[in-house]
Amino acid sequence: AAALSRAAEAEPPDPVLRRIVAALDAGRPVAATADELGIGARLLHRRSLAAFGYGPKTLARVLRLQRALVLARAGTPLAETAARTGFADQAHLTRDVRELAGVTPGELLGDRR
């Protein structure tokens, strides 16, 4: 839950961080994002860690989960939500919710599905 709230509330303080968030939120791989920005993967990791408290792969997972939550809160079934947001299946979405938020999807959504 802390990871979700940190990413939702964090406003990247510089243009490079905004571009990192935009690229990862669009589903770009971490290595491709670093290449596009002209920085190394290690620097990308350090900047992400300093700004958000975790590395770019975790940031990408959090951003994807946030996209999924928007759909799920709008009433989209979890299986469809998972497919539309890049999860392999509903079980994959459920695992990420548990790992990142520490609760089940039903608990996170308040059983509004």
Secondary structure as the mmCIF struct_conf table of DSSP 4:
data_model
#
loop_
_struct_conf.conf_type_id
_struct_conf.id
_struct_conf.beg_label_comp_id
_struct_conf.beg_label_asym_id
_struct_conf.beg_label_seq_id
_struct_conf.end_label_comp_id
_struct_conf.end_label_asym_id
_struct_conf.end_label_seq_id
HELX_RH_AL_P HELX_RH_AL_P1 ALA A 2 GLU A 9
BEND BEND1 PRO A 13 ASP A 14
HELX_RH_AL_P HELX_RH_AL_P2 PRO A 15 ASP A 25
TURN_TY1_P TURN_TY1_P1 ALA A 26 GLY A 27
HELX_RH_AL_P HELX_RH_AL_P3 VAL A 30 LEU A 37
TURN_TY1_P TURN_TY1_P2 GLY A 38 GLY A 38
HELX_RH_AL_P HELX_RH_AL_P4 ALA A 41 PHE A 52
BEND BEND2 GLY A 53 TYR A 54
HELX_RH_AL_P HELX_RH_AL_P5 PRO A 56 ARG A 73
TURN_TY1_P TURN_TY1_P3 ALA A 74 GLY A 75
HELX_RH_AL_P HELX_RH_AL_P6 LEU A 78 ARG A 84
TURN_TY1_P TURN_TY1_P4 THR A 85 GLY A 86
BEND BEND3 ALA A 88 ASP A 89
HELX_RH_AL_P HELX_RH_AL_P7 GLN A 90 ALA A 101
BEND BEND4 GLY A 102 VAL A 103
HELX_RH_AL_P HELX_RH_AL_P8 PRO A 105 LEU A 109
TURN_TY1_P TURN_TY1_P5 GLY A 110 ASP A 111
#
